Amino acid sequence: MNAVPERAASETDVSEREVSARRIADRVLSCPDVAGLSRGPFGVVATYLPGGLVPGVAVRDDVIEVDIVARYGRPLPEVADLVRDAIGDLAGGRKVDVTIADVVTDDGGKKG
């Protein structure tokens, strides 16, 4: 009888993680200095869900990892701070780590 509540809690956790990961991704992508999300150098920055994943956002118990592709122009530490500010209310008290995986110009060319 204990297995049912544990399973229900697990399904709830997955559902909450899915909603928060998708909302976080949407907020990050709405930042004007963010050109896109990245799964990181080894493809591990993602929230894996039944039937799919949210690339570039890893929602973990104690931290939220976000890997982005930034637009060239604004200093990168400022871009990371803007991303943290944009998703702060969705973090649920967790630390937010922002990694800038790449930088692109407005015409899509890489800088640097």
C-alpha positions in Angstrom: 0.0 0.0 0.0 3.0 2.3 0.5 4.0 1.9 -3.1 1.1 3.8 -4.5 1.7 7.0 -2.7 5.4 6.8 -3.5 4.6 6.3 -7.2 2.1 9.1 -7.2 4.7 11.5 -5.6 7.2 10.4 -8.2 4.7 11.2 -11.1 4.0 14.5 -9.5 7.7 15.3 -9.3 8.1 14.5 -13.0 5.2 16.6 -13.9 6.4 19.6 -11.8 9.9 19.2 -13.3 8.5 19.1 -16.8 6.4 22.3 -16.3 9.2 24.1 -14.6 11.9 23.1 -17.2 9.7 24.2 -20.0 8.8 27.5 -18.3 12.5 28.1 -17.5 13.4 27.4 -21.2 10.7 29.8 -22.4 11.9 32.6 -20.1 15.6 32.1 -21.0 14.7 32.2 -24.7 12.8 35.4 -24.1 16.0 37.2 -23.0 17.1 39.5 -25.9 20.8 38.6 -25.4 20.1 34.8 -25.6 20.2 33.3 -29.1 19.4 29.8 -28.0 19.9 27.0 -25.6 22.7 24.4 -25.7 23.0 20.9 -24.3 26.6 21.6 -23.3 29.8 20.0 -24.6 28.8 16.5 -23.7 25.0 16.9 -24.3 24.1 16.4 -20.7 22.4 19.7 -19.9 18.8 18.7 -20.4 15.8 17.7 -18.3 14.8 14.2 -19.4 11.1 13.6 -19.4 8.8 10.7 -20.5 8.6 11.1 -24.2 11.2 13.8 -24.6 13.5 16.3 -23.1 14.1 20.0 -22.6 17.5 20.8 -24.0 19.7 23.4 -22.3 17.9 23.3 -18.9 18.7 20.7 -16.3 16.4 20.9 -13.3 18.0 19.1 -10.4 17.1 18.8 -6.7 19.5 21.5 -5.6 20.5 23.4 -8.7 19.2 24.5 -12.1 21.7 24.4 -14.9 21.2 26.5 -17.9 23.5 26.4 -21.0 23.0 29.2 -23.5 24.2 30.6 -26.8 24.6 34.4 -26.2 24.3 37.1 -28.8 27.5 39.1 -29.2 27.6 42.6 -27.7 26.7 42.7 -24.0 29.4 41.5 -21.5 28.9 37.8 -20.8 28.7 38.1 -17.0 25.8 40.6 -17.5 24.1 38.1 -19.9 24.3 35.4 -17.2 23.0 37.7 -14.6 20.0 38.7 -16.8 19.2 35.0 -17.3 19.4 34.4 -13.5 17.1 37.3 -12.9 14.6 36.1 -15.6 14.2 32.7 -14.0 14.8 33.5 -10.4 11.2 33.2 -9.4 11.0 29.7 -11.0 14.1 28.4 -9.3 12.3 27.4 -6.1 15.2 28.5 -3.9 17.7 26.5 -5.9 21.0 27.9 -7.1 21.1 28.8 -10.8 24.2 28.0 -12.8 24.4 29.7 -16.2 27.0 28.5 -18.7 27.6 30.3 -22.0 28.4 27.6 -24.5 28.8 29.9 -27.5 28.5 33.4 -28.8 27.0 34.4 -32.1 26.6 37.6 -34.0 23.2 38.8 -35.2 24.0 37.3 -38.6 24.6 33.9 -37.0 28.4 34.0 -37.4 30.5 33.0 -34.4 32.7 35.4 -32.6 35.9 34.5 -31.2 
